[in-house]
């Protein structure tokens, strides 16, 4: 079990669709309305199913784990999903950039 922070965005925001999603899926409501990390291990199943019901909306689920480098977004559209993991890069130390 892994705790994460979640945020869901609809590309065509419709408050009634968002509210229906939260009403239909209790764990989604818990994950999206609290201001702390939670376990929402059913997010794929729920968003895949719900995106079939609303095939004209792209659902974007932003996630950040308790480990800072664990960040990703999943796009759900017409019952399919695309995962985009964050690529965090830092510049190497450069003494000439010291201020």
C-alpha positions as CSV (number, residue, x, y, z in Angstrom):
1,X,0.0,0.0,0.0
2,X,1.3,3.4,-1.0
3,X,0.1,6.8,0.0
4,X,-0.2,9.6,-2.6
5,X,-1.7,13.0,-3.1
6,X,-4.3,13.2,-5.9
7,X,-5.8,15.9,-8.0
8,X,-8.3,15.3,-10.8
9,X,-8.9,17.8,-13.7
10,X,-11.5,17.5,-16.5
11,X,-10.5,19.1,-19.7
12,X,-14.1,20.2,-20.2
13,X,-15.0,21.0,-16.6
14,X,-18.6,20.1,-15.8
15,X,-19.4,20.3,-12.2
16,X,-22.2,17.8,-12.4
17,X,-19.9,15.2,-14.0
18,X,-17.3,15.8,-11.3
19,X,-19.9,15.6,-8.6
20,X,-21.3,12.4,-10.1
21,X,-17.8,10.9,-10.1
22,X,-17.3,11.8,-6.4
23,X,-20.7,10.5,-5.5
24,X,-20.3,7.2,-7.4
25,X,-16.8,6.3,-6.1
26,X,-16.4,6.8,-2.3
27,X,-12.6,6.2,-2.4
28,X,-12.3,8.8,-5.1
29,X,-14.1,11.3,-3.0
30,X,-11.9,10.6,0.0
31,X,-8.7,10.9,-2.2
32,X,-9.7,14.1,-3.9
33,X,-11.2,16.0,-1.0
34,X,-8.7,15.5,1.8
35,X,-5.5,17.6,2.1
36,X,-3.3,14.6,2.9
37,X,-1.8,11.6,1.2
38,X,-4.2,8.6,0.9
39,X,-4.4,5.2,-0.6
40,X,-6.6,5.1,-3.7
41,X,-5.7,1.8,-5.3
42,X,-8.9,1.6,-7.4
43,X,-8.3,4.8,-9.4
44,X,-7.4,3.1,-12.7
45,X,-10.5,0.9,-12.6
46,X,-12.8,3.7,-11.6
47,X,-11.5,6.3,-14.1
48,X,-11.3,3.8,-17.0
49,X,-15.0,2.9,-16.4
50,X,-16.1,6.5,-15.9
51,X,-14.3,7.8,-18.9
52,X,-16.3,5.4,-21.0
53,X,-19.5,7.0,-19.7
54,X,-18.2,10.5,-20.7
55,X,-16.2,9.8,-23.9
56,X,-15.8,13.5,-24.8
57,X,-14.0,14.4,-21.6
58,X,-10.3,13.8,-20.9
59,X,-9.8,13.1,-17.2
60,X,-6.3,14.1,-15.9
61,X,-5.2,12.5,-12.7
62,X,-2.2,14.2,-11.1
63,X,-0.4,12.3,-8.4
64,X,2.5,12.9,-6.1
65,X,3.9,10.3,-3.7
66,X,5.5,10.7,-0.4
67,X,8.8,10.4,-2.1
68,X,9.4,13.7,-4.0
69,X,10.5,12.1,-7.2
70,X,7.4,10.0,-7.5
71,X,5.2,12.2,-9.6
72,X,3.0,11.3,-12.6
73,X,-0.1,12.2,-14.5
74,X,-2.5,9.7,-16.0
75,X,-4.9,10.7,-18.8
76,X,-8.1,8.7,-19.2
77,X,-10.2,9.0,-22.4
78,X,-12.8,6.7,-23.8
79,X,-11.9,3.8,-21.4
80,X,-8.2,4.0,-22.1
81,X,-5.3,5.4,-20.1
82,X,-1.9,7.1,-20.8
83,X,0.7,7.3,-18.1
84,X,3.2,10.2,-18.1
85,X,5.9,10.0,-15.5
86,X,7.8,13.1,-14.3
87,X,11.4,13.4,-15.4
88,X,13.1,15.6,-12.8
89,X,16.6,16.8,-13.7
90,X,19.0,19.0,-11.8
91,X,21.9,20.9,-13.2
92,X,25.4,19.7,-12.1
93,X,27.2,21.9,-9.6
94,X,28.8,24.9,-11.4
95,X,31.1,27.1,-9.3
96,X,30.6,30.0,-11.8
97,X,26.8,30.1,-10.9
98,X,27.4,30.8,-7.2
99,X,25.9,34.1,-6.0
